[in-house]
């Protein structure tokens, strides 16, 4: 049985979107290339690369959280659709059950009325200028009619 040598450093996973500002990437390139041997207080190739790695790790974490949020939103939509189906069935059963019970019939009818018209909160807001009704638009008279 052959064993592979353990890696001293894991291959870094890159984020889907590069969080490093282009000018910072240029500075990193300078300190990885022609300035690799230059050291300033708190600034050298290794410290800059470590800071860039921290930014990339934070971006990976953000992307993972965004994926988890998208998945949770999808599960919420699915669960809400399942709930709506059950509520539809429950309302149908309640309608039959409420027969000959005027107060209950009224309550069920009120709930049904709310389900049949779109909620003001869900209806999209109309944008732009209102249309002019063709019946109220005044047209300029033809030259022939104006001459009479």
C-alpha positions in Angstrom: 0.0 0.0 0.0 1.6 3.3 -1.1 1.1 6.4 0.9 1.4 9.8 -0.6 3.4 12.4 1.2 1.3 14.8 3.3 1.0 18.2 1.8 2.7 20.9 3.9 0.2 23.4 2.7 -3.3 22.9 1.4 -4.0 24.1 -2.1 -5.9 27.3 -1.6 -9.5 27.5 -2.8 -10.1 30.6 -4.8 -13.3 32.6 -4.3 -15.7 32.8 -7.2 -15.3 36.6 -7.3 -11.9 38.1 -6.7 -12.2 40.5 -3.8 -8.8 42.0 -4.3 -8.9 45.6 -5.7 -7.0 45.8 -9.0 -4.6 48.3 -7.7 -3.9 46.1 -4.7 -3.3 43.2 -7.0 -0.8 45.4 -8.8 1.0 46.2 -5.6 1.0 42.5 -4.6 2.6 41.8 -8.1 5.3 44.3 -7.4 6.2 42.8 -4.1 6.0 39.3 -5.5 8.3 40.3 -8.4 10.8 43.1 -8.5 10.3 44.2 -4.9 10.3 40.6 -3.4 13.5 41.3 -1.4 12.5 44.8 -0.2 11.2 45.1 3.3 9.5 48.1 4.9 8.1 48.3 8.5 5.0 46.0 8.4 5.2 45.8 4.6 6.9 43.0 2.7 6.0 40.3 0.3 4.9 37.8 3.0 2.8 40.2 5.0 1.1 41.5 1.9 0.3 38.0 0.7 -0.9 37.0 4.1 -3.3 40.0 4.2 -4.5 39.1 0.7 -5.1 35.5 1.8 -7.2 36.8 4.7 -9.3 38.8 2.3 -9.8 35.7 0.0 -10.8 33.6 3.1 -13.3 36.2 4.1 -14.7 36.3 0.5 -15.0 32.5 0.5 -16.9 32.6 3.8 -19.2 35.3 2.3 -19.8 33.2 -0.8 -20.6 30.1 1.3 -23.0 32.1 3.4 -24.7 33.5 0.2 -25.1 29.9 -1.1 -26.6 28.9 2.2 -28.9 31.8 2.2 -30.0 31.0 -1.4 -30.7 27.4 -0.4 -32.6 28.6 2.7 -34.7 30.9 0.5 -35.5 28.0 -1.8 -36.5 25.8 1.0 -38.7 28.6 2.4 -40.4 29.0 -1.0 -41.0 25.2 -1.2 -42.3 25.1 2.3 -44.6 28.1 1.7 -46.0 26.4 -1.5 -46.7 23.2 0.5 -48.4 25.3 3.2 -50.5 27.1 0.6 -51.6 23.7 -0.8 -52.6 22.5 2.6 -54.4 25.7 3.5 -56.3 25.4 0.2 -57.4 21.9 1.1 -58.2 23.0 4.7 -60.3 25.9 3.5 -62.2 23.5 1.1 -62.9 21.1 4.0 -63.9 24.0 6.3 -66.3 25.2 3.6 -68.1 21.9 3.5 -68.0 21.6 7.3 -69.5 25.1 7.8 -72.6 24.2 5.8 -75.7 25.1 7.7 -73.7 27.1 10.3 -74.2 30.7 9.3 -71.5 32.2 11.6 -68.9 29.7 10.5 -69.9 30.0 6.8 -69.4 33.8 7.1 -66.0 33.4 8.6 -65.0 30.9 5.9 -66.4 33.1 3.2 -64.4 36.0 4.5 -61.2 34.0 4.4 -62.0 32.8 0.9 -62.7 36.4 -0.2 -59.2 37.4 1.0 -57.6 34.5 -0.9 -59.3 35.3 -4.2 -58.3 39.0 -4.5 -54.6 39.9 -4.7 -53.2 41.6 -1.7 -52.3 45.3 -2.0 -48.9 44.4 -0.6 -48.2 41.8 -3.3 -49.6 43.8 -6.3 -46.8 45.6 -8.1 -47.0 49.3 -7.9 -47.8 51.1 -11.1 -45.0 53.2 -12.4 -44.8 56.1 -14.8 -47.5 58.5 -16.0 -51.1 57.3 -16.1 -52.4 56.6 -19.6 -54.6 59.1 -21.2 -58.1 57.6 -21.8 -58.8 57.8 -25.6 -62.3 59.1 -24.9 -61.0 62.1 -23.0 -58.2 63.1 -25.4 -59.2 66.1 -27.4 -58.0 66.0 -31.0 -57.3 69.0 -33.1 -60.0 69.5 -35.8 -59.1 68.8 -39.4 -58.3 71.9 -41.5 -61.3 71.2 -43.7 -63.6 71.2 -40.7 -62.0 74.2 -39.2 -62.6 76.2 -42.4 -66.4 75.7 -42.3 
